[in-house]
């Protein structure tokens, strides 16, 4: 597993310390995964909080191996909605990611884990990443090309 650094309020562990929310993606098959999440944006006005636009802020991170990344939220506890999809399966494998949707209130030190499981198939499958919403991801499979 390796740390992933992306933009927004996500950082590698060196900037996160104990204040971060840790996200673990267990991907021993090297499938291509995409995780999106959003949260409600607030501005602190001396004890009063005002919802600021855009109403939700979205972030996207992806990879093709096991990975750990750290979310440094602007405030805690924080309500986060996360959607996990697969954008591509390894050749001759059909894969799924679980959970595909997480909606919860997280504090610093929370851990969110996604597991990718694959089964060997005699077809080539493509997953359609669903970036938002809470529907399960869908997949299209084709028979392998036949030799001439």
C-alpha positions as CSV (number, residue, x, y, z in Angstrom):
1,X,0.0,0.0,0.0
2,X,1.2,3.5,-0.7
3,X,0.0,7.0,0.4
4,X,-1.8,9.0,-2.2
5,X,-1.7,12.8,-2.3
6,X,-4.4,14.7,-4.2
7,X,-5.7,18.2,-4.2
8,X,-8.4,19.7,-1.9
9,X,-8.4,18.7,1.8
10,X,-6.7,15.4,1.2
11,X,-3.1,15.0,2.1
12,X,-0.5,12.3,2.6
13,X,0.2,11.1,6.1
14,X,3.0,13.5,6.7
15,X,0.6,16.5,6.8
16,X,-2.3,14.6,8.4
17,X,-1.2,13.7,11.8
18,X,-3.9,12.3,14.1
19,X,-6.5,14.8,12.8
20,X,-7.2,13.1,9.6
21,X,-9.8,10.6,8.4
22,X,-8.0,7.6,6.9
23,X,-9.3,5.8,3.8
24,X,-8.0,2.4,2.9
25,X,-8.5,0.7,-0.5
26,X,-7.6,-3.0,-0.4
27,X,-7.0,-3.8,-4.1
28,X,-4.8,-6.9,-4.5
29,X,-6.0,-7.4,-8.1
30,X,-4.9,-3.9,-9.3
31,X,-8.4,-3.0,-10.6
32,X,-8.9,0.6,-11.5
33,X,-11.1,2.3,-8.8
34,X,-12.6,5.7,-8.4
35,X,-13.9,7.2,-5.1
36,X,-15.8,10.4,-5.0
37,X,-17.1,12.2,-1.9
38,X,-18.9,15.4,-0.9
39,X,-19.6,17.4,2.2
40,X,-21.6,20.4,3.1
41,X,-19.6,23.6,3.2
42,X,-20.0,25.9,6.2
43,X,-18.5,29.2,7.2
44,X,-18.0,30.0,10.9
45,X,-19.3,33.5,11.8
46,X,-18.2,33.7,15.4
47,X,-20.2,30.7,16.7
48,X,-22.9,31.0,14.0
49,X,-22.5,28.8,10.9
50,X,-23.6,29.9,7.4
51,X,-24.0,27.4,4.5
52,X,-21.8,28.7,1.8
53,X,-21.9,27.9,-1.9
54,X,-21.4,25.7,-3.6
55,X,-23.7,23.7,-1.3
56,X,-21.6,20.6,-1.7
57,X,-18.0,20.3,-2.5
58,X,-16.9,17.2,-4.5
59,X,-13.6,15.5,-4.5
60,X,-12.3,12.5,-6.6
61,X,-9.4,10.2,-6.1
62,X,-8.5,7.1,-8.1
63,X,-5.9,4.4,-8.4
64,X,-5.1,0.9,-9.7
65,X,-3.6,-0.8,-6.6
66,X,-4.0,-0.9,-2.9
67,X,-3.7,2.6,-1.4
68,X,-4.1,4.6,1.7
69,X,-5.1,8.3,1.6
70,X,-6.0,10.8,4.3
71,X,-8.8,13.3,4.4
72,X,-8.1,16.5,6.3
73,X,-11.6,17.8,6.8
74,X,-12.3,21.5,7.3
75,X,-14.3,20.7,10.5
76,X,-15.3,17.7,12.6
77,X,-17.6,15.9,13.1
78,X,-18.4,16.0,9.4
79,X,-21.1,14.3,7.3
80,X,-19.4,12.7,4.3
81,X,-21.1,10.8,1.4
82,X,-18.7,8.5,-0.4
83,X,-19.3,6.6,-3.7
84,X,-16.9,3.9,-4.8
85,X,-16.8,2.5,-8.3
86,X,-14.6,0.4,-10.5
87,X,-13.5,2.0,-13.8
88,X,-11.7,-1.1,-15.1
89,X,-11.2,-4.7,-14.3
90,X,-8.0,-6.7,-14.8
91,X,-8.1,-8.9,-17.9
92,X,-10.1,-12.1,-17.4
93,X,-11.5,-10.9,-14.0
94,X,-14.8,-9.5,-12.9
95,X,-14.5,-7.3,-9.9
96,X,-16.6,-5.6,-7.3
97,X,-15.9,-3.0,-4.6
98,X,-17.6,-2.9,-1.3
99,X,-19.1,-0.9,0.2
100,X,-20.0,1.0,-2.9
101,X,-21.7,3.8,-0.9
102,X,-20.9,5.2,2.5
103,X,-22.8,8.0,4.2
104,X,-21.9,8.8,7.8
105,X,-20.7,11.4,10.3
106,X,-16.9,11.0,10.8
107,X,-14.6,12.4,13.4
108,X,-10.8,12.7,13.3
109,X,-9.2,9.3,13.5
110,X,-12.0,7.6,11.7
111,X,-11.1,4.8,9.2
112,X,-13.1,4.0,6.1
113,X,-12.2,0.8,4.3
114,X,-13.0,-0.4,0.8
115,X,-12.4,-3.9,-0.4
116,X,-12.1,-5.1,-4.0
117,X,-12.8,-8.7,-4.8
118,X,-12.4,-10.3,-8.2
119,X,-13.3,-13.7,-9.7
120,X,-11.8,-15.2,-12.8
121,X,-14.0,-15.2,-15.9
122,X,-13.7,-16.1,-19.6
123,X,-14.9,-12.7,-20.7
124,X,-13.7,-9.1,-20.6
125,X,-15.7,-6.8,-18.3
126,X,-15.9,-3.1,-18.0
127,X,-17.3,-1.3,-15.1
128,X,-19.2,2.0,-15.5
129,X,-18.1,4.4,-12.7
130,X,-21.1,6.1,-11.1
131,X,-19.6,9.2,-9.6
132,X,-22.6,10.4,-7.6
133,X,-25.7,9.0,-5.9
134,X,-26.1,5.8,-4.1
135,X,-26.9,3.2,-6.8
136,X,-24.8,0.1,-7.1
137,X,-22.2,0.2,-9.9
138,X,-23.1,-1.6,-13.2
139,X,-20.9,-3.7,-15.4
140,X,-20.8,-4.7,-19.1
141,X,-19.1,-8.0,-20.2
142,X,-18.1,-9.3,-23.6
143,X,-16.8,-12.7,-24.7
144,X,-13.0,-12.7,-25.4
145,X,-12.0,-12.1,-29.0
146,X,-11.8,-15.4,-30.9
147,X,-8.6,-16.2,-32.8
148,X,-9.1,-16.0,-36.6
